[in-house]
């Protein structure tokens, strides 16, 4: 199992711990997440790539792991991720470059 896979499992475990500690809060967040990720005008993969770009610009490595994994499960390709990262870097500057590089590394490790 890759380091990215281990980190993803750790993040999922932490989310599960919070969900058990605060089920009402997490239930609401889970409903918001489900609506946000459901295909509409954008496909589910495109929405996950948007989430990756936001996670990169915010500097949240666990979010990057989670949403890159989801994007892959919905059929996103590396070239699509790179385009989303280009927008994230435009909007996020230097820190987004660093987290964008992490996102690309994570996608390659999770494939």
ABEGO torsion letter per residue (X at the ends): XBAAAAAAAAAAAAAAAAAAABAAAAAAAAAAAAAAABBBABBAAAAAAAAAAAAAAAGBAAAAAAAAAAAAAAGBBAAAAAAAAAAAAAAAEAAAAAAAAAAAAAAAAAX
